[in-house]
Amino acid sequence: MSELILDCLLDALKDGALSIPILFAAYFLMELLERSRRLDESVLHAYSRKAGPLIGGLLGVIPQCGISGAAATLFSTGTVTVGTMLAVFFATSDEMLPVMLSSLTDENAIGAGRILGIVSAKAALAVVLGYLTDLLARGFFKRKDIHSFCEREHCACEEEESALHAALIHTLKIAGMLIAVTFVLNLILANVEPGQLEGTVLSKPVSGALLLALLGLIPNCSVSVILTQAFLSGIIGLGGLFAGLLSNAGIGLLVLFRTNRDMRENLAVVGIVYALSALSGAVIGLVF
């Protein structure tokens, strides 16, 4: 039992440490915008509406869960649109790519071409869903600004504090929260094996997509590992894989709930992520 707790703690510390550089970059950008007299979050927000989902979908492909956390932070400060944030969420796959690449040495490997196809299709779908969200839900999400965020976080942005120091404080606050939550989730998911999904309704196109999209909402890298291994073993289909991984936004939802105090918006984001992930997975499962 003590060994399990230690392993879960080490995994949580590793995930937290890996997310720190990207989170720090996001907070440092936020601090620079706060101090800038020529460029502010409203300017970047306007650009984000035009090209944000495209850039977000491409960045989300990088197997690093910190990117989704950075996107959530930038959304909470009004720097990017909700569609841009969701494009990152949908494209993020945490451990999917490393697990798939490591399987290439197996006899029944799915092949590099199919892996590339899955990653590319997921990124393209993320871009489309991001733009769709900005088009249909732009009026629901109110505009935000960095000044309100800084006042709420007590980060002393208006004082003589350096941008580097303020960004570091923000990053450590979020990293501490992420490590604690990830540790608890690691303990919960430690005994879940992909084989336990075999023979369940999860293999069916529609019911599987609905349930796997719900599973994907758990903000933990272990979920992406379980889903990917289940797919590689033939336990779930391509639609189920997409449903679960589209909704598995890494640490994005955790950071969103921590940085955005509008619970109505946060719950709406969760609903949109779940609905679009389940719908996409169900369609893919029925077609392919």
PASEBA-1860 file (N, C-alpha, C; in nm, 3 decimals):
! residues 288
1> MSELILDC> 0.083/-0.121/0.000/0.000/0.000/0.000/0.087/0.126/0.000 ~ 0.193/0.123/0.083/0.282/0.238/0.090/0.354/0.260/-0.043 ~ 0.384/0.149/-0.114/0.450/0.161/-0.244/0.357/0.224/-0.346 ~ 0.228/0.188/-0.340/0.129/0.247/-0.430/0.117/0.397/-0.406 ~ 0.111/0.436/-0.280/0.099/0.578/-0.245/0.221/0.655/-0.294 ~ 0.339/0.595/-0.277/0.462/0.661/-0.322/0.464/0.676/-0.473 ~ 0.423/0.571/-0.545/0.419/0.578/-0.692/0.322/0.685/-0.739 ~ 0.206/0.690/-0.677/0.105/0.791/-0.714/0.155/0.931/-0.685
9> LLDALKDG> 0.226/0.947/-0.574/0.280/1.078/-0.538/0.388/1.120/-0.637 ~ 0.476/1.026/-0.673/0.583/1.057/-0.767/0.527/1.093/-0.905 ~ 0.423/1.020/-0.947/0.359/1.052/-1.075/0.296/1.190/-1.071 ~ 0.232/1.224/-0.959/0.170/1.355/-0.945/0.276/1.466/-0.948 ~ 0.388/1.443/-0.880/0.497/1.541/-0.879/0.556/1.557/-1.019 ~ 0.568/1.444/-1.091/0.622/1.451/-1.227/0.529/1.530/-1.319 ~ 0.398/1.499/-1.312/0.303/1.572/-1.396/0.301/1.720/-1.362 ~ 0.307/1.750/-1.233/0.308/1.890/-1.191/0.433/1.963/-1.240
17> ALSIPILF> 0.547/1.895/-1.230/0.673/1.955/-1.274/0.675/1.979/-1.424 ~ 0.619/1.883/-1.502/0.617/1.898/-1.647/0.526/2.012/-1.692 ~ 0.425/2.042/-1.614/0.332/2.149/-1.652/0.383/2.288/-1.616 ~ 0.481/2.296/-1.526/0.528/2.426/-1.477/0.584/2.516/-1.587 ~ 0.670/2.469/-1.678/0.726/2.559/-1.780/0.620/2.626/-1.866 ~ 0.520/2.548/-1.911/0.416/2.606/-1.998/0.326/2.699/-1.920 ~ 0.290/2.661/-1.797/0.208/2.749/-1.715/0.281/2.879/-1.686 ~ 0.410/2.868/-1.659/0.489/2.988/-1.631/0.491/3.080/-1.753
25> AAYFLMEL> 0.505/3.022/-1.872/0.506/3.103/-1.994/0.374/3.178/-2.010 ~ 0.263/3.109/-1.980/0.131/3.172/-1.992/0.115/3.286/-1.892 ~ 0.157/3.264/-1.769/0.146/3.368/-1.667/0.242/3.483/-1.693 ~ 0.358/3.453/-1.748/0.452/3.560/-1.780/0.395/3.648/-1.891 ~ 0.333/3.586/-1.991/0.266/3.663/-2.096/0.157/3.750/-2.036 ~ 0.081/3.693/-1.945/-0.025/3.769/-1.878/0.031/3.890/-1.805 ~ 0.143/3.871/-1.737/0.204/3.983/-1.664/0.254/4.091/-1.759 ~ 0.311/4.050/-1.872/0.359/4.147/-1.970/0.242/4.227/-2.028
33> LERSRRLD> 0.131/4.159/-2.054/0.013/4.228/-2.105/-0.041/4.326/-2.003 ~ -0.038/4.288/-1.877/-0.087/4.375/-1.770/-0.007/4.505/-1.764 ~ 0.121/4.496/-1.795/0.207/4.612/-1.785/0.221/4.689/-1.917 ~ 0.174/4.629/-2.026/0.191/4.691/-2.157/0.093/4.805/-2.179 ~ 0.141/4.912/-2.244/0.054/5.024/-2.278/0.015/5.022/-2.425 ~ 0.078/4.936/-2.502/0.049/4.929/-2.645/-0.029/4.804/-2.683 ~ -0.010/4.700/-2.607/-0.076/4.573/-2.639/-0.148/4.523/-2.515 ~ -0.274/4.486/-2.529/-0.346/4.431/-2.416/-0.425/4.308/-2.458
41> ESVLHAYS> -0.498/4.250/-2.361/-0.567/4.125/-2.389/-0.678/4.140/-2.492 ~ -0.735/4.261/-2.505/-0.842/4.279/-2.603/-0.790/4.266/-2.746 ~ -0.666/4.311/-2.768/-0.605/4.299/-2.901/-0.583/4.152/-2.935 ~ -0.524/4.077/-2.841/-0.499/3.936/-2.865/-0.631/3.858/-2.876 ~ -0.731/3.901/-2.803/-0.861/3.835/-2.809/-0.920/3.847/-2.950 ~ -0.903/3.964/-3.012/-0.953/3.984/-3.148/-0.880/3.893/-3.247 ~ -0.749/3.883/-3.233/-0.673/3.792/-3.318/-0.712/3.646/-3.290 ~ -0.738/3.617/-3.163/-0.773/3.481/-3.124/-0.902/3.436/-3.193
49> RKAGPLIG> -0.996/3.527/-3.210/-1.121/3.491/-3.275/-1.099/3.450/-3.421 ~ -0.997/3.508/-3.483/-0.969/3.478/-3.623/-0.885/3.351/-3.640 ~ -0.777/3.343/-3.567/-0.683/3.232/-3.589/-0.661/3.145/-3.465 ~ -0.722/3.182/-3.353/-0.697/3.110/-3.228/-0.727/2.961/-3.233 ~ -0.849/2.920/-3.277/-0.877/2.776/-3.280/-0.781/2.696/-3.368 ~ -0.737/2.757/-3.478/-0.641/2.687/-3.565/-0.509/2.666/-3.492 ~ -0.458/2.773/-3.430/-0.332/2.762/-3.355/-0.349/2.669/-3.236 ~ -0.464/2.682/-3.166/-0.489/2.599/-3.049/-0.495/2.452/-3.083
57> GLLGVIPQ> -0.560/2.419/-3.196/-0.568/2.279/-3.237/-0.432/2.220/-3.268 ~ -0.345/2.301/-3.327/-0.210/2.253/-3.360/-0.124/2.239/-3.234 ~ -0.135/2.335/-3.142/-0.056/2.329/-3.019/-0.101/2.213/-2.931 ~ -0.231/2.184/-2.933/-0.283/2.078/-2.849/-0.230/1.940/-2.884 ~ -0.178/1.925/-3.007/-0.124/1.796/-3.049/0.001/1.760/-2.969 ~ 0.074/1.861/-2.924/0.197/1.836/-2.847/0.160/1.757/-2.721 ~ 0.222/1.643/-2.696/0.185/1.560/-2.580/0.234/1.619/-2.449 ~ 0.171/1.728/-2.409/0.207/1.795/-2.284/0.079/1.854/-2.224
65> CGISGAAA> 0.035/1.800/-2.110/-0.093/1.842/-2.054/-0.091/1.985/-2.003 ~ 0.026/2.046/-1.986/0.033/2.183/-1.938/-0.023/2.283/-2.037 ~ -0.028/2.247/-2.166/-0.078/2.338/-2.268/-0.225/2.369/-2.245 ~ -0.304/2.270/-2.207/-0.446/2.294/-2.182/-0.464/2.383/-2.059 ~ -0.377/2.371/-1.962/-0.382/2.458/-1.844/-0.350/2.601/-1.881 ~ -0.252/2.619/-1.968/-0.216/2.753/-2.013/-0.332/2.816/-2.091 ~ -0.399/2.736/-2.174/-0.513/2.786/-2.251/-0.625/2.830/-2.159 ~ -0.651/2.753/-2.053/-0.755/2.790/-1.957/-0.721/2.920/-1.886
73> TLFSTGTV> -0.594/2.938/-1.852/-0.551/3.062/-1.788/-0.570/3.182/-1.880 ~ -0.529/3.168/-2.005/-0.542/3.278/-2.101/-0.688/3.311/-2.127 ~ -0.776/3.211/-2.127/-0.919/3.237/-2.141/-0.971/3.314/-2.021 ~ -0.929/3.274/-1.901/-0.978/3.338/-1.779/-0.933/3.483/-1.766 ~ -0.829/3.521/-1.839/-0.783/3.660/-1.836/-0.829/3.738/-1.958 ~ -0.911/3.676/-2.043/-0.965/3.746/-2.159/-0.871/3.755/-2.277 ~ -0.762/3.679/-2.274/-0.663/3.687/-2.380/-0.703/3.605/-2.502 ~ -0.769/3.491/-2.483/-0.813/3.409/-2.594/-0.962/3.380/-2.580
81> TVGTMLAV> -1.025/3.341/-2.690/-1.168/3.311/-2.689/-1.193/3.171/-2.633 ~ -1.319/3.145/-2.602/-1.356/3.013/-2.552/-1.331/2.907/-2.659 ~ -1.349/2.942/-2.786/-1.324/2.848/-2.894/-1.178/2.809/-2.904 ~ -1.090/2.906/-2.882/-0.946/2.877/-2.883/-0.910/2.782/-2.770 ~ -0.963/2.811/-2.650/-0.937/2.723/-2.536/-0.988/2.582/-2.562 ~ -1.109/2.572/-2.617/-1.166/2.440/-2.641/-1.094/2.365/-2.753 ~ -1.041/2.438/-2.851/-0.962/2.372/-2.956/-0.841/2.304/-2.895 ~ -0.776/2.370/-2.798/-0.664/2.309/-2.727/-0.713/2.188/-2.648
89> FFATSDEM> -0.825/2.206/-2.577/-0.880/2.096/-2.497/-0.906/1.973/-2.584 ~ -0.973/1.993/-2.697/-1.010/1.881/-2.783/-0.888/1.814/-2.846 ~ -0.787/1.894/-2.880/-0.668/1.838/-2.946/-0.575/1.768/-2.848 ~ -0.579/1.811/-2.721/-0.490/1.752/-2.621/-0.520/1.604/-2.600 ~ -0.416/1.524/-2.597/-0.435/1.380/-2.579/-0.346/1.322/-2.470 ~ -0.278/1.407/-2.396/-0.191/1.363/-2.288/-0.097/1.252/-2.333 ~ -0.119/1.130/-2.284/-0.025/1.020/-2.308/-0.060/0.935/-2.430 ~ -0.161/0.972/-2.507/-0.203/0.890/-2.620/-0.089/0.865/-2.718
97> LPVMLSSL> -0.025/0.973/-2.763/0.079/0.959/-2.864/0.198/0.877/-2.815 ~ 0.252/0.904/-2.695/0.362/0.819/-2.647/0.325/0.672/-2.635 ~ 0.202/0.644/-2.588/0.159/0.505/-2.573/0.148/0.438/-2.710 ~ 0.091/0.509/-2.806/0.078/0.453/-2.941/0.214/0.429/-3.006 ~ 0.303/0.526/-2.990/0.436/0.510/-3.049/0.512/0.394/-2.986 ~ 0.494/0.377/-2.856/0.562/0.266/-2.788/0.508/0.131/-2.832 ~ 0.388/0.129/-2.888/0.327/0.002/-2.931/0.375/-0.042/-3.070 ~ 0.452/0.043/-3.137/0.496/0.011/-3.274/0.584/-0.113/-3.279
105> TDENAIGA> 0.644/-0.147/-3.168/0.730/-0.266/-3.164/0.650/-0.394/-3.146 ~ 0.520/-0.383/-3.115/0.437/-0.501/-3.096/0.400/-0.564/-3.231 ~ 0.369/-0.691/-3.229/0.333/-0.761/-3.352/0.203/-0.707/-3.412 ~ 0.108/-0.673/-3.326/-0.022/-0.627/-3.372/-0.034/-0.474/-3.368 ~ 0.077/-0.407/-3.390/0.076/-0.261/-3.387/-0.015/-0.205/-3.496 ~ -0.076/-0.090/-3.471/-0.169/-0.032/-3.569/-0.095/0.038/-3.682 ~ 0.034/0.064/-3.666/0.112/0.124/-3.773/0.126/0.275/-3.760 ~ 0.241/0.325/-3.804/0.270/0.468/-3.792/0.173/0.553/-3.874
113> GRILGIVS> 0.132/0.502/-3.991/0.039/0.576/-4.076/-0.094/0.599/-4.008 ~ -0.146/0.498/-3.941/-0.274/0.513/-3.874/-0.263/0.604/-3.752 ~ -0.151/0.596/-3.683/-0.129/0.686/-3.569/-0.129/0.831/-3.616 ~ -0.058/0.858/-3.725/-0.056/0.992/-3.781/-0.197/1.036/-3.822 ~ -0.273/0.943/-3.879/-0.409/0.975/-3.920/-0.498/1.010/-3.802 ~ -0.485/0.937/-3.692/-0.565/0.963/-3.573/-0.530/1.099/-3.513 ~ -0.400/1.127/-3.501/-0.356/1.255/-3.445/-0.402/1.371/-3.532 ~ -0.386/1.356/-3.664/-0.424/1.463/-3.757/-0.576/1.486/-3.756
121> AKAALAVV> -0.652/1.377/-3.756/-0.798/1.389/-3.755/-0.846/1.454/-3.626 ~ -0.784/1.419/-3.516/-0.824/1.476/-3.388/-0.793/1.626/-3.384 ~ -0.678/1.666/-3.438/-0.642/1.807/-3.442/-0.737/1.885/-3.534 ~ -0.769/1.827/-3.651/-0.859/1.893/-3.745/-0.998/1.908/-3.684 ~ -1.044/1.804/-3.616/-1.175/1.810/-3.551/-1.175/1.915/-3.440 ~ -1.063/1.926/-3.367/-1.052/2.025/-3.261/-1.064/2.167/-3.317 ~ -1.001/2.191/-3.432/-1.008/2.324/-3.494/-1.151/2.356/-3.534 ~ -1.218/2.261/-3.599/-1.356/2.282/-3.643/-1.448/2.308/-3.524
129> LGYLTDLL> -1.436/2.227/-3.420/-1.521/2.243/-3.302/-1.491/2.373/-3.230 ~ -1.365/2.417/-3.232/-1.329/2.545/-3.171/-1.396/2.661/-3.240 ~ -1.387/2.665/-3.373/-1.454/2.772/-3.448/-1.605/2.765/-3.432 ~ -1.660/2.644/-3.428/-1.804/2.627/-3.411/-1.850/2.683/-3.276 ~ -1.771/2.659/-3.173/-1.805/2.711/-3.040/-1.802/2.863/-3.038 ~ -1.699/2.922/-3.098/-1.692/3.069/-3.104/-1.811/3.127/-3.181 ~ -1.855/3.056/-3.283/-1.966/3.104/-3.366/-2.099/3.097/-3.292 ~ -2.121/2.986/-3.222/-2.253/2.962/-3.163/-2.265/3.008/-3.017
137> ARGFFKRK> -2.153/3.014/-2.945/-2.162/3.041/-2.801/-2.094/3.171/-2.760 ~ -2.054/3.253/-2.854/-1.977/3.375/-2.820/-2.056/3.468/-2.730 ~ -2.188/3.473/-2.744/-2.268/3.564/-2.662/-2.287/3.516/-2.520 ~ -2.263/3.390/-2.493/-2.285/3.335/-2.360/-2.172/3.369/-2.265 ~ -2.050/3.376/-2.318/-1.932/3.397/-2.233/-1.896/3.545/-2.231 ~ -1.897/3.603/-2.113/-1.871/3.746/-2.101/-1.723/3.777/-2.117 ~ -1.695/3.900/-2.160/-1.556/3.942/-2.176/-1.487/3.956/-2.041 ~ -1.361/3.920/-2.038/-1.283/3.926/-1.915/-1.164/4.019/-1.933
145> DIHSFCER> -1.100/4.056/-1.824/-0.980/4.138/-1.834/-0.880/4.096/-1.728 ~ -0.756/4.124/-1.757/-0.647/4.082/-1.669/-0.652/4.156/-1.535 ~ -0.695/4.282/-1.537/-0.697/4.361/-1.414/-0.786/4.295/-1.308 ~ -0.904/4.250/-1.348/-0.994/4.183/-1.254/-0.933/4.053/-1.204 ~ -0.866/3.982/-1.294/-0.802/3.857/-1.256/-0.694/3.883/-1.151 ~ -0.613/3.985/-1.172/-0.504/4.016/-1.079/-0.558/4.059/-0.943 ~ -0.664/4.138/-0.943/-0.724/4.180/-0.817/-0.777/4.060/-0.739 ~ -0.836/3.968/-0.811/-0.892/3.850/-0.747/-0.784/3.759/-0.692
153> EHCACEEE> -0.671/3.751/-0.764/-0.562/3.662/-0.724/-0.463/3.729/-0.629 ~ -0.481/3.858/-0.603/-0.391/3.932/-0.513/-0.245/3.918/-0.555 ~ -0.222/3.938/-0.685/-0.086/3.915/-0.736/-0.001/4.041/-0.740 ~ -0.056/4.151/-0.694/0.020/4.277/-0.686/0.076/4.320/-0.820 ~ -0.006/4.306/-0.925/0.040/4.341/-1.060/0.070/4.488/-1.075 ~ 0.004/4.570/-0.995/0.022/4.714/-1.010/0.139/4.765/-0.926 ~ 0.200/4.681/-0.846/0.308/4.725/-0.760/0.442/4.709/-0.832 ~ 0.548/4.732/-0.758/0.682/4.730/-0.817/0.738/4.589/-0.827
161> ESALHAAL> 0.653/4.493/-0.834/0.696/4.354/-0.842/0.731/4.320/-0.987 ~ 0.837/4.242/-1.005/0.876/4.208/-1.141/0.777/4.110/-1.201 ~ 0.770/4.112/-1.336/0.679/4.021/-1.406/0.720/3.876/-1.382 ~ 0.850/3.851/-1.377/0.898/3.714/-1.355/0.853/3.660/-1.219 ~ 0.867/3.745/-1.116/0.831/3.703/-0.981/0.681/3.679/-0.970 ~ 0.601/3.769/-1.025/0.456/3.753/-1.019/0.411/3.628/-1.094 ~ 0.472/3.603/-1.212/0.437/3.484/-1.290/0.474/3.357/-1.214 ~ 0.587/3.361/-1.145/0.630/3.244/-1.068/0.533/3.214/-0.955
169> IHTLKIAG> 0.485/3.318/-0.887/0.389/3.298/-0.778/0.261/3.235/-0.830 ~ 0.209/3.289/-0.941/0.090/3.232/-1.003/0.112/3.084/-1.035 ~ 0.225/3.054/-1.098/0.254/2.918/-1.143/0.261/2.821/-1.026 ~ 0.327/2.861/-0.920/0.342/2.772/-0.804/0.208/2.745/-0.737 ~ 0.120/2.848/-0.735/-0.013/2.827/-0.678/-0.089/2.720/-0.755 ~ -0.089/2.733/-0.887/-0.161/2.638/-0.970/-0.096/2.500/-0.964 ~ 0.038/2.496/-0.970/0.109/2.368/-0.968/0.081/2.292/-0.838 ~ 0.077/2.363/-0.726/0.046/2.298/-0.599/-0.092/2.234/-0.599
177> MLIAVTFV> -0.190/2.307/-0.653/-0.325/2.253/-0.663/-0.329/2.131/-0.755 ~ -0.259/2.139/-0.868/-0.258/2.029/-0.964/-0.196/1.904/-0.905 ~ -0.086/1.919/-0.833/-0.019/1.804/-0.773/-0.110/1.734/-0.672 ~ -0.179/1.814/-0.589/-0.267/1.757/-0.487/-0.383/1.679/-0.551 ~ -0.449/1.741/-0.649/-0.563/1.676/-0.714/-0.518/1.554/-0.794 ~ -0.406/1.566/-0.865/-0.356/1.454/-0.944/-0.319/1.335/-0.856 ~ -0.263/1.363/-0.740/-0.228/1.256/-0.646/-0.352/1.178/-0.605 ~ -0.460/1.249/-0.571/-0.584/1.182/-0.530/-0.642/1.101/-0.646
185> LNLILANV> -0.644/1.159/-0.767/-0.697/1.087/-0.883/-0.611/0.967/-0.920 ~ -0.480/0.980/-0.902/-0.391/0.865/-0.927/-0.424/0.748/-0.836 ~ -0.454/0.778/-0.710/-0.491/0.673/-0.615/-0.621/0.605/-0.657 ~ -0.716/0.685/-0.705/-0.846/0.631/-0.745/-0.834/0.543/-0.869 ~ -0.749/0.588/-0.965/-0.739/0.518/-1.094/-0.631/0.411/-1.096 ~ -0.559/0.394/-0.986/-0.443/0.304/-0.985/-0.480/0.160/-1.016 ~ -0.598/0.118/-0.976/-0.637/-0.022/-0.993/-0.729/-0.044/-1.114 ~ -0.743/0.058/-1.198/-0.827/0.044/-1.317/-0.741/-0.009/-1.432
193> EPGQLEGT> -0.779/-0.122/-1.487/-0.707/-0.183/-1.598/-0.792/-0.178/-1.725 ~ -0.730/-0.157/-1.842/-0.806/-0.154/-1.967/-0.889/-0.280/-1.990 ~ -0.839/-0.396/-1.944/-0.910/-0.521/-1.963/-1.045/-0.525/-1.893 ~ -1.062/-0.442/-1.790/-1.188/-0.438/-1.718/-1.301/-0.379/-1.804 ~ -1.264/-0.313/-1.913/-1.364/-0.253/-2.002/-1.416/-0.354/-2.104 ~ -1.350/-0.470/-2.115/-1.386/-0.567/-2.218/-1.524/-0.627/-2.192 ~ -1.601/-0.642/-2.301/-1.732/-0.704/-2.290/-1.839/-0.614/-2.234 ~ -1.813/-0.486/-2.220/-1.912/-0.392/-2.168/-1.977/-0.316/-2.284
201> VLSKPVSG> -2.072/-0.228/-2.249/-2.141/-0.147/-2.351/-2.047/-0.044/-2.412 ~ -1.926/-0.032/-2.357/-1.832/0.067/-2.407/-1.787/0.037/-2.550 ~ -1.804/-0.087/-2.593/-1.764/-0.124/-2.729/-1.870/-0.086/-2.833 ~ -1.988/-0.044/-2.789/-2.096/-0.006/-2.879/-2.080/0.141/-2.920 ~ -2.111/0.176/-3.045/-2.082/0.311/-3.097/-2.144/0.425/-3.017 ~ -2.275/0.418/-2.990/-2.343/0.531/-2.927/-2.330/0.527/-2.775 ~ -2.369/0.417/-2.712/-2.359/0.409/-2.566/-2.214/0.417/-2.520 ~ -2.124/0.358/-2.599/-1.982/0.366/-2.565/-1.931/0.508/-2.569
209> ALLLALLG> -1.971/0.583/-2.672/-1.927/0.723/-2.685/-1.979/0.806/-2.569 ~ -2.105/0.785/-2.530/-2.164/0.862/-2.420/-2.090/0.836/-2.289 ~ -2.056/0.711/-2.264/-1.990/0.676/-2.138/-1.841/0.712/-2.139 ~ -1.775/0.689/-2.251/-1.632/0.717/-2.258/-1.604/0.867/-2.258 ~ -1.694/0.947/-2.315/-1.678/1.093/-2.308/-1.691/1.139/-2.163 ~ -1.775/1.071/-2.087/-1.789/1.103/-1.944/-1.662/1.064/-1.869 ~ -1.606/0.948/-1.902/-1.481/0.904/-1.841/-1.369/1.002/-1.874 ~ -1.369/1.052/-1.996/-1.263/1.144/-2.037/-1.261/1.275/-1.961
217> LIPNCSVS> -1.373/1.312/-1.901/-1.379/1.437/-1.825/-1.294/1.434/-1.698 ~ -1.254/1.314/-1.656/-1.167/1.304/-1.538/-1.031/1.366/-1.574 ~ -0.990/1.472/-1.505/-0.868/1.544/-1.542/-0.741/1.474/-1.494 ~ -0.706/1.365/-1.561/-0.589/1.288/-1.520/-0.528/1.218/-1.641 ~ -0.395/1.217/-1.647/-0.325/1.154/-1.760/-0.350/1.004/-1.768 ~ -0.381/0.942/-1.654/-0.404/0.798/-1.653/-0.522/0.760/-1.740 ~ -0.620/0.850/-1.753/-0.738/0.821/-1.834/-0.698/0.802/-1.980 ~ -0.609/0.889/-2.031/-0.566/0.876/-2.170/-0.489/0.747/-2.192
225> VILTQAFL> -0.415/0.703/-2.092/-0.342/0.576/-2.102/-0.439/0.460/-2.109 ~ -0.539/0.460/-2.020/-0.639/0.353/-2.017/-0.715/0.345/-2.149 ~ -0.757/0.461/-2.200/-0.834/0.464/-2.324/-0.750/0.415/-2.443 ~ -0.626/0.461/-2.450/-0.539/0.424/-2.561/-0.507/0.275/-2.559 ~ -0.476/0.222/-2.442/-0.447/0.080/-2.431/-0.569/-0.005/-2.462 ~ -0.687/0.043/-2.422/-0.810/-0.029/-2.452/-0.835/-0.031/-2.603 ~ -0.804/0.078/-2.670/-0.820/0.083/-2.815/-0.720/-0.008/-2.885 ~ -0.595/-0.004/-2.842/-0.492/-0.088/-2.904/-0.520/-0.236/-2.882
233> SGIIGLGG> -0.590/-0.269/-2.774/-0.623/-0.409/-2.745/-0.753/-0.451/-2.813 ~ -0.819/-0.359/-2.882/-0.943/-0.392/-2.950/-1.065/-0.393/-2.861 ~ -1.051/-0.342/-2.739/-1.163/-0.344/-2.644/-1.264/-0.236/-2.677 ~ -1.217/-0.120/-2.719/-1.307/-0.012/-2.763/-1.271/0.023/-2.907 ~ -1.366/0.082/-2.978/-1.343/0.117/-3.117/-1.288/0.256/-3.135 ~ -1.274/0.296/-3.261/-1.219/0.427/-3.293/-1.309/0.539/-3.240 ~ -1.440/0.521/-3.251/-1.533/0.622/-3.201/-1.521/0.641/-3.051 ~ -1.507/0.530/-2.979/-1.491/0.538/-2.834/-1.361/0.608/-2.796
241> LFAGLLSN> -1.255/0.578/-2.872/-1.126/0.644/-2.847/-1.138/0.795/-2.864 ~ -1.202/0.838/-2.974/-1.217/0.980/-2.998/-1.306/1.045/-2.892 ~ -1.415/0.979/-2.855/-1.505/1.036/-2.755/-1.433/1.061/-2.623 ~ -1.355/0.960/-2.579/-1.285/0.973/-2.452/-1.171/1.072/-2.455 ~ -1.094/1.072/-2.565/-0.977/1.160/-2.571/-1.014/1.304/-2.606 ~ -1.122/1.326/-2.679/-1.165/1.463/-2.706/-1.207/1.532/-2.577 ~ -1.272/1.459/-2.488/-1.316/1.520/-2.362/-1.208/1.521/-2.255 ~ -1.101/1.444/-2.276/-0.993/1.438/-2.177/-0.895/1.552/-2.199
249> AGIGLLVL> -0.925/1.666/-2.140/-0.850/1.789/-2.167/-0.732/1.809/-2.074 ~ -0.675/1.702/-2.024/-0.559/1.716/-1.936/-0.595/1.794/-1.810 ~ -0.512/1.890/-1.775/-0.537/1.969/-1.654/-0.621/2.093/-1.685 ~ -0.667/2.103/-1.810/-0.738/2.223/-1.852/-0.858/2.257/-1.767 ~ -0.945/2.159/-1.741/-1.066/2.186/-1.663/-1.032/2.221/-1.518 ~ -0.931/2.156/-1.463/-0.889/2.190/-1.326/-0.846/2.336/-1.316 ~ -0.763/2.378/-1.411/-0.715/2.515/-1.410/-0.829/2.613/-1.437 ~ -0.920/2.576/-1.525/-1.035/2.662/-1.554/-1.116/2.689/-1.428
257> FRTNRDMR> -1.149/2.584/-1.354/-1.228/2.601/-1.232/-1.151/2.679/-1.126 ~ -1.019/2.673/-1.132/-0.938/2.748/-1.036/-0.924/2.895/-1.074 ~ -0.917/2.926/-1.201/-0.887/3.063/-1.243/-1.010/3.143/-1.285 ~ -1.116/3.075/-1.328/-1.237/3.146/-1.371/-1.345/3.129/-1.264 ~ -1.386/3.236/-1.202/-1.479/3.228/-1.091/-1.626/3.221/-1.134 ~ -1.653/3.232/-1.262/-1.791/3.224/-1.310/-1.830/3.077/-1.326 ~ -1.897/3.021/-1.225/-1.930/2.879/-1.226/-2.026/2.844/-1.339 ~ -2.111/2.938/-1.376/-2.204/2.914/-1.486/-2.127/2.889/-1.615
265> ENLAVVGI> -2.023/2.969/-1.640/-1.941/2.950/-1.759/-1.863/2.820/-1.752 ~ -1.808/2.789/-1.637/-1.729/2.666/-1.623/-1.814/2.541/-1.650 ~ -1.934/2.540/-1.595/-2.023/2.426/-1.618/-2.066/2.420/-1.765 ~ -2.083/2.537/-1.827/-2.116/2.539/-1.970/-2.003/2.480/-2.053 ~ -1.878/2.511/-2.017/-1.761/2.455/-2.087/-1.761/2.303/-2.073 ~ -1.784/2.254/-1.953/-1.789/2.109/-1.931/-1.898/2.047/-2.017 ~ -2.015/2.111/-2.020/-2.126/2.059/-2.101/-2.094/2.057/-2.249 ~ -2.030/2.164/-2.297/-1.993/2.171/-2.439/-1.889/2.064/-2.473
273> VYALSALS> -1.789/2.052/-2.387/-1.684/1.952/-2.409/-1.745/1.812/-2.414 ~ -1.832/1.782/-2.318/-1.892/1.649/-2.314/-1.981/1.624/-2.436 ~ -2.069/1.719/-2.466/-2.166/1.701/-2.575/-2.096/1.682/-2.710 ~ -2.000/1.770/-2.739/-1.932/1.762/-2.869/-1.843/1.638/-2.878 ~ -1.783/1.599/-2.767/-1.698/1.479/-2.767/-1.782/1.354/-2.789 ~ -1.893/1.344/-2.716/-1.979/1.226/-2.729/-2.040/1.219/-2.868 ~ -2.085/1.334/-2.920/-2.145/1.337/-3.054/-2.043/1.297/-3.160 ~ -1.923/1.354/-3.151/-1.818/1.322/-3.248/-1.781/1.175/-3.242
281> GAVIGLVF> -1.766/1.123/-3.121/-1.731/0.981/-3.106/-1.838/0.890/-3.160 ~ -1.964/0.924/-3.135/-2.074/0.841/-3.181/-2.079/0.839/-3.335 ~ -2.061/0.955/-3.397/-2.062/0.963/-3.543/-1.947/0.882/-3.602 ~ -1.828/0.898/-3.545/-1.711/0.825/-3.594/-1.732/0.675/-3.577 ~ -1.789/0.636/-3.462/-1.815/0.494/-3.436/-1.914/0.433/-3.533 ~ -2.015/0.509/-3.571/-2.117/0.460/-3.665/-2.064/0.454/-3.808 ~ -1.977/0.550/-3.843/-1.926/0.557/-3.980/-1.810/0.462/-4.003 ~ -1.721/0.452/-3.902/-1.602/0.370/-3.920/-1.608/0.241/-3.837
END
